[in-house]
């Protein structure tokens, strides 16, 4: 083979988009807040990554010290072919710190079990639960089959809590052993959400009462670790003061975080000529003796309460956009934050919890500090810019 042909083939295989690295990018990430921020998830879009290749499963990221970071390709829009449209990775930031990262393309990403810090799944064997977790917290919510279970039927779109004190993922083991109500050293299901809103469940507030959906009827997974679990729950239309409303709820939980991000997209079915201003309600289950604190300026509500059965303490929280927050109210089961529903009928909020026996956040003051700093972080996300070839 001639030298000319060798050169031509080398040039051909180095072209962008053909599966080989075409260079590298530099990512600059800036924490504009004077507070430390751990486990921050940075997102890079397919457009930003195009100079190094289109196959996002082969993107690699190193920090400024040359350490290879865990990278996850995510399909955030659930398109026809489930093609990833972004890449995420995590880093810790000191107060007002700027960090740089190098992005290249290489071998397809492969993960070990120990690298997974986020996971979720549909649990058909337990009457259609959907359960999810990260290295800090775990949740479940209820599917259609539970409504008609003769043993203990439950009609509820609540968000349940599973208290864990291990960074290991426990969902599969707890369902397998069917002993998740007993703590053998790693936590247990101590929370009884019932028909309340639990930890951040949603509904509407109209005619001075709460209107809620039944159990979800369909689910779909968009991302499943190692950094982020993201999925959607579909609910059948339900009545909101005489108006039929359907809902698709997207839930996102990242590694190292105590709070989930919820985004509900509603579709109201209005009669011709009829309009309605909607007010969403996000709730925490009422617990006797709980201590509540509202910070309307930063858009959060916290609760500090006894954990049922085991004598520990837990903190719960809701965070929403303070500009759309209307007021705090309650009904017989819940403490509620009310928020205006925008014209596009998409409502976004964060909710989550901590357990003192997990050892990460052990006091009410520490919980309020965590929630307030998380709210500041929502208002001032890490600023990311990309440069290079």
N, C-alpha and C positions, 0 to 999 in steps of 0.2 A: 504494500500500500504506500502511495506517495506521501510526502510530507504535507502537500496541499490537501489531500483527502483527510489526513489525520487532523489537521488544523480545522477543517470544515466541520468534522464530526464533533470536535471539542466545543466549537462555537455553537453548534446546534443544541447540544445537551446543556449548555449553560444559559440558554435563553429563558427569560421569565415565563412562568406558567407551564413549564414542561416537567415539573416535579423536582427540579434541582435548584439549589440555593442560588439566588441571583445577587447576593450581597448581604448587607446587614442594615438594620435600623437602630437608631438610638432613641430610647424612650426617656423623657424627662418627666418626673412626677413631683408635684409640689404640694406639701401640706401647708396651707395658709393659716391654720389655726395654731395658737400658742399652747397646744396640748398634745400629748403623746397619743398616737392612734395605732393600735395593734390590729393585725390581720385585715388590712385594707385590701379590698379586691379591686384590681385595675382591669379595665376593659379596653381591648383594642379591636376595632372593627375590621372586617374583611377589606374595606377600601384602604384603611391605613396600612394594612399588612401586604397589600398587593405587590409592592416592589420586591418582596422576598418570596412570593409564591402564593398560589391560590389554594393549596391544600393546607387547611388550617390544622389538621391533625399532625402536621409535621413541623409546626412552629416551636422553636425553642427560645427560652429567655434565660439570660444570666444577669446577676446583679453586678455591681461595680467591682466586687472582689473576685468575680469569675465563677461564683457558685451557680450551678444549674438549679433553676426553680421549677416547681411543679406547675404545669400549664394545662389548661382544659379548654378544648374547643366546644363552643356552645351554639346550638340552633335555637335562637331566641324567638324566631318568628314562625316556627313550626311549618315550614314551607313544604311543598309537595314531595320533595326528595329528602327532606330532613337534613339539608346541607348546613353545616356550621356557618354562622355569619359573624362570629366574634371569637376572640380568644381571651381568657381571663387568667390572671395569676395574682398572688398575694405578696404583700410586703408590710413590714412594720415601719412606722414613721415616728421620729422624735418631734418635739414641738417645733413648728415652723421649718421642718427639714425638707430639703430637696434631694431626691434620689434619682440615679440614672440606671438604665438597664439596656442590655444589648439583645436584639432580636435577630435570629437567623432561622434558616430552614434546614432540617436534617432528617434523621430517621423518624418514622411514625412513632408517636408517643405511646408508650406502654406503661401501665401502672401496676404496682404490687398492691396486695390487699391492705397492707399497713399504711399506704399513702392515702387511702380513702378517708376523708373527714366529713363527708356529706353523702346522704343516701335516702332514698324514699321508694315506696312501692305500693301498689294496689294489693290488698290482702284479701283475696277472695275467700280463703279458708276461714276468715273471721268475720263473716257476714258483710263483706265488701268494705272493710275499713280502708282508708288510705293513711299510711304511717310514714313519717319522715323524721330525720334527725341530722345533727352534726356532732362535732366533738364536745359540745356543751349541753345541748338540750334535745328533747324529743317530743313529738306531738303525734296525735292521730285525729282523724275526723271520720264521720260515719256515712256509709253508703246505703243504697236502697234496701238491700237484703235485711238490714237490721230492723227496719220498720215492721216487718212481719215475723220476726223470730219469736216463736212461742215461748222460749225460755225467758227472755227479757227484752221485749220490743222497745225500741227507742226511735222517736221521730225528732231529729235535732240536727241542725247545721253548726253545732258548737265546735270550738277548737279545744281539744283535750290536751292535758299535760302528762308526760311521762318523766318523772324525776330521775336523773342519772348522775352518778358521781364517778364516772370514768370517761376518758376520752375515746374509748373504744365504741364502735357501732354495735348497738344491742338489739335493734328491732327484730332481726331474723331469729336470734337466739331466744328472745323473750316469747315470741309467738310459737316457736318450735317447742319450748319446754312448757309453755302454758302456765307459767308460775310468776307472771310479772306483777302480782300483787304482794309478793314477799321479797324483801330486800336481803339478798345474800352477799351484800358488800358492794354492789355496783349501782343500786337504786331500785326503784319499783314504781308501779302505777298507784299513786296515793290520791290522785285527784278525781273527784266525781263531778264532771262537767254537766251531765244531765241535759236538760233543755235550756240551761242558761247559755250565755254567749261564751262562757269559759274564758279563754285567754285570747281575746281579740276577735271573737266572732262578730259577724256583722248583720245588719238588717236595715230597716227604714223606720223613721219616726214620723208618724202622721196621726192626726186626730188624737194627740196626746197619748199615744200608745206605740208599742214596738210591733213591727210586722217582720216576720222572718220566713226564710225558705224551709223546705223539708230537706231530707238527706240528699247528697249529690247522687246523680244518676249515671255519670260518665266521668272518666279521668283520662288524662294523657300526659305522658312524661316528656319534658323538653330537655332536661339536663340531669345527670345522675352521678355526680362526683367526678373526680375526687375532691374538688373545691366547692362546687355549687350543686345543690339539688333544686330543681325548678319543675313545676308541674301545674296543670290546670284542672279545675273541677267544674263540671257543668251541672247546673240546677234547672229543674223544670220550672216553668212560669208559676208564680204565686201572687196572691192578692196583696196589694198595698193600698188600703183604703179605697177599694173598688177599681183600682188600676192593675192590670196584669203585667208582671215584670219577670223577665228571665235574667239569668246571671251566669257569667263565666268568671271564675275566680282564679287568678294566677298567684301562686305561692313560691317565694324564693327564699332559700336559707343558705348562707355561706359559712364555710368553716370559720371557727373562732369567734362567732357572733352569738349573742344572747337573744337577738330579735329577728323575726321573720319579716319579710316585705310582702304585703298583700296588695293586689290590684284587682278590683272587681269591675268588670264591664257589664253594664246593665242595658237591657233593651225593653223600654216600656211600650206596651201595646195600648195606644190611646184611641178612643173613638174619634171620628172626624169632628174637628172643631173644639175638642177638649184638650186642655193643657193642664200641667201640674208641676209645681215646684217641689222637687224631691229633697229631703234631708236624710242623709245616711246616719246610722247609729252604729258605733263600734263599742263593744262592751267588755267588761270584766265581771265575772261572777261575784255576787255579793257573798262575803264570808263574815261571820260574826267576829267582832273584835278587830277587824282589819283596820289598818291606818292608811288613809288615802291622802294624796297630795296632788293638786292640779297646778301646772305651770302653763297658763294660757299664752304667755308671751313666747315661749319656746315650743308650745303645742304638745305637751305631754301630761299624762296622768299615770301615777304610780300607786300601787297597793303593796303593803307589807303585812303578811298574815301568817297564821299557823298552818303548817302542812298537816292535812288530815292523817291521823293514825300514828304518826311517828314522832311527833313533838318537835320537829324542826321548823324552820322558817323559810318562806319563799317570798320573792318579790315578783310582781307582775307589772306590765306597763303597756301603754298605747302611746304612739307618737303619730301626729298628723300635721299637715301644713297649718301653721297658726293663722295664716291669712284666711283660710276657709272654715276654721273652727267657729262654731256658733255658741255652744254652751255645754256645761255638764248637767246631766239629769240622771234619773234612775227609774226603774220599775221594781216589781216585787223580787226579781231575781238578779238584776244587773245594775252596775254603775256604768253610765254611758257617756261617751263623748259624741256630740252631734256635729256634723260637718255638712256644708253645702255641697250639693251634687252639681258639677259643672254641666254645661250644655252638651258635652260629648258623653255624659253619663258614665264616666270613668272615675272611680274613687280609689285613692292610694293611701295606705297607712302602714305602720310598722307595729308589731306587737310581739311580746315574748316574756321570758321569765328567768329567774335565777333560783337556786336552792342553796341554802347556807351549807348543807352537808356536802355539796360538791367542792367546797373549799375555794372557789374563785371569788365569789362576792358573798360576804358573810354578815353584813350589817345593812340596816335600812339606809343609812347615810351613804354607804358605798354604792348601793343600788341606785339611789337618786342621782349620784354623781355620774354613774355609768350611763344612765338614761339621758341625762342632760347633755353629756358630751356626745352621745350618739346622735341626739337631735341637732346639735351644732354641726356634726359631721354631715348630716343630711343636707343642711342648709349650705354647707361649704365643702363639697366633695373634693377629693384629691384631684388637682388639675394635671391633666396628662397631655403632653405634646409629643409628636413623633417627627424625627428628622432622619436624613440619610439618603441612601440610594433608592 
